[in-house]
Amino acid sequence: MRRIPQVMAAPGKKLVPFFTAGYPQLESTVPLVLAAEKAGAQLVELGMPFSDPLADGPVIQQSSQTALENGVTVPWILKTVARIREQSQIPIILMGYINPIRRMGAARFLEEAAGAGVDGLIIPDLPPEEDPVFFEQARNAGLSTIFLVAPNTGSERMVHLGREAGDLLYAVSIMGVSGTALSARQDLTDYLKRVRLNANVPFVVGFGIATPQDVRRVGSLADGVVVGSALLQRLAQASDPPAEAYTYLHSLAAALP
C-alpha cells in the first residue's frame, strides 16, 4: 500500500508532526502518534535518534540524547512502527542519519522497515547520487524516498530531486538547523514559489513552524507543514505528553488553509 501518495493526492493541506522516537519516554511513542492522528495530523515523522545530528537544533538534539539514554535503537523503532500499525494506517516517515542504518545493515533495515509498515525515509546526510543503490532498493521495497531542498538549492537541482523523490519533497524553510525562526515573509514566499515551479511533486515545509499563524502562512504556499521543535518543547514540560500533543496539534490543524 502506497500511503504517502494517496494522502498527498487527497484534498486539503497536511499537518505533519515530528516526534523523536522514544521521547520523552519509551512508552510515549505509540500514544503520541495516535493522539496526533486524532488531532488532525495526516502524516507523522519519527526521528531516529543519533549522537551527531547535523541538521538538528538544540531541542531535537536534546530529545535524541534523551531517547538514546532511554535505550532507543533502530530495531526498537521498527518494532514500535509495527505496534502503531496494529491501530492506525497513518503514513509514517522515518527521518534519521545513515550511520545507524549502515550499522544495522542497509538491506536488513529496508526489509524490516517495509515489513513493519514504514512508508518513507528522509536521510539528511545522504544525497541520492551518493548511494543510488540504497534508494533504488528502498523504492523497490515500497518506501518513498524523500529529499530535502533549501533556500540555496538551485532550480535545476530541485527538478532533479523532485524526479528522484517521486512522491514528496521536504522544503527546509531556512538556512540553518531545526528550531530556527522562519525567514522573512517575502524571501520565504519567493523560495516556496520556486519549489512549486520546479519540484513537480507535492512538498511539505519544515523548520521554524510553531504557531497557527505560521501554519496559515506556510500552508498557503505548500502542500503541508511540519512541526517539530515547538512540539518537542511542549512534550518536555508536559505531565501528559499525548494530551499535550493532541491539544497543540489540534490548534495547528484548525489553522490549515
N, C-alpha and C positions, 0 to 999 in steps of 0.2 A: 504494500500500500504506500503510495507516494503522498504523504500527508501534507508536506510543505507546499508543493504546487497547488494542491486542492484548496488549502486555506488561503493562499495568496490570491487565487483566482476568484474567491468569493467576494462579494461587495463589501465595502467598508474598510476603514483603516484598522491596523492591527496594533495591539499593545503587547509588547514582548518584555516581560520581566527577566532580569538576570539574577540567579541565585548561585552562590558558591556552594557546591555540593558538600554536605556535611557541616554546614554552618547555619546558625550558631551552635547547634548540637547535631550529632549524627542522626538522631531520630527526627530532626526538623524537616528534612528534605521532602519526604513524601507529602506530609500535610501542607507544606508551603506551596508545592506545585498544585495540589488540589484546591487550596484556597485561592491561588492566583487564577485558576481557570474559572472558579465560581465568581470571582470579582470581575471577570470580563477579558482576561488575557486570552489571546488566540494562539500564541506560541510561547515556549519557555526556553531560555538559555540556561544551561547548567555549566558553571565554571568548574573545570578540573584543576584543583589546587596544584601549584607548582612553586618551588622555592625561589625562582628567579623570574617573576612575571613582568617582562619588559614593558608591555603596553598598559600595565595597570597602575593606577594611582594608589595612594596610601590606604584608602578604605578597602579596596579589593585585595591589596597586598596583605593587610591585616586579617581579612577574612580567610584568605588562603592559608596563612600561617596557623590560624586557629583550627581550620579544618584539618590540616596536616597533623597538628597536635592531637586532634580528635581521632586520628587513625585512618583518615580517608586515603584510599588507593584507587587506581583506575578500575581494577576488578570490582571493588565495592561499589563504585559509581554505576557500573553496568548492571550489577545486581539490583541497585536501587531503581534504575530505569525500568527494569523488568517488574519491580513491585508497583511502580506507578502505572504501568501498562495493565495491571490487573483491575485498575479503577478508572483509567482515563485514556483517551486517544488523542490528547493534545499533542501537537508536534513538539519534539524535544531536540534541541540543538546543543551539542557539546562544544564548549569553547575552551581551548587549552593549548598547551605548547607541545612540540613534537617529541621532546626528550622522554617524558613518561610513556608515550605511545611506543617509541622505539625500544624502551626498556622492557615493555610487556611483549613486544613483537608486533610489528605492524599488521601482518596477516591475521594473527590471532585477535588483535584488537578489532579489526574491521569485521571479522566474522562474528565475534561476540557482541559487538555494538549493534550490528544489524539484527542479530538474534534476540537481543534484549528489547528492541523497539526504538532505538535511536533513529532520528530522521535526518540529521545533518551535522556537519562538522565545520567549525571555524578554528583555524590554526594560524594565529597571527604571525608566527615566525617561520612559516613555510610557504613561500610563493609557489604558484603552480608549476613554474618551469624548473624549480629546484628538485622536485621529485614527482614527475608526471606519472610514474607507475603507481605510486601510492594513490593519487587522486583518481586515476582510472580504475584501480581496484575498488576504491570507495564507491564510485558511481556504479560499478558492476554489482556491488553489494546492495544497491538501492539507497545509498546515502547521498544527500545533497551536499555538494562541496561549495561552501560559501566563502567568498574572499572579501577582503577589506579594500575600500578606496578611501582616500583622504583629500583634503583641500589641495594638496600639492600633486595629486595624481593627474597625469596628463590625459587628455581626452582619448587619444589612441589607446592608452593603457586601460582606460575604463571600458572601451569597446572590447578589448581582449579579455579582461577579467569577467565581464558580463557573459561573453561567449563561453569561457571556461566554466563559469559557475552554472549557468543554465537555468537555475531555479530562483536564486536570490542573491543579492549583494548586501553587504553591511557597509554603510557610509559613515565613517568616523566624522563627527561634526566639527572637530577642532584639530589643530596641530598640537599634540601633547598626549598626556595619559588620561585614563578614565577618571571621572570626577571633576575635570576642569570645566569652568563655566562655558556656556555657549558663545559662539562667535558673534560679532556684531551683525545686526539684522540683515543689512544689505549683502555683506560678504557671504553669510550663510545661504541667503536666498540665491545668490548668483551661483554658488557652488552646487547646491542641490538641483537647480535647474540644469546645470551642466551634466550632473549624474543622470538625470531623467533623459536628457537628449542623447546620451552616449551609451548608457548601460544596456538598454534593450531587454532588461529583466526587472522584476519588482525589486525594490530596495527598502531596507529599514535604516533608520538613523539612530546612532547611539553616541554616548559620551556627553555629559552635561545636562541631560534631561532630568528635571526634578519636580516640576510644578505642573498643574493643569495648564497654565499659560504656555509653558514650554511644549506641552503635548499639542495644544492647538496650533501653535506657530509652526512646529516642525511637521506635524501630521498633515498640514495643508499642502506640504511640498513633497511628501514621501508616501510610501505605502504602509509604513509602520514606524513606531518609535520604541526604542529600547531604554529601559530604566534599570540602572544597576547600583551605582554607588549610593544614591539617595535612598534607595530601598534598603540596602545593607546597613546603612547608618541607623535606620529606624529599627531594624531587627536586632541590632546590637544592644539597644536600650529597652527592648520590649520584654515584658513578663510573659506575654503570649505571642510568640512570633507569627504563627499563622493568622491570628486575629488581626494583628497589626498589618500584616501583608494584605489581607483582604480589604481592610478599611482604606489604606493608602492607594492600592491599585484600583479599587472601585472608584475613587475620586479621579484618578487619571483616565480610566476608561470612559467616564462620563464626559470628559473633555475632548475625546477624539472627534475630529471634524467629520 
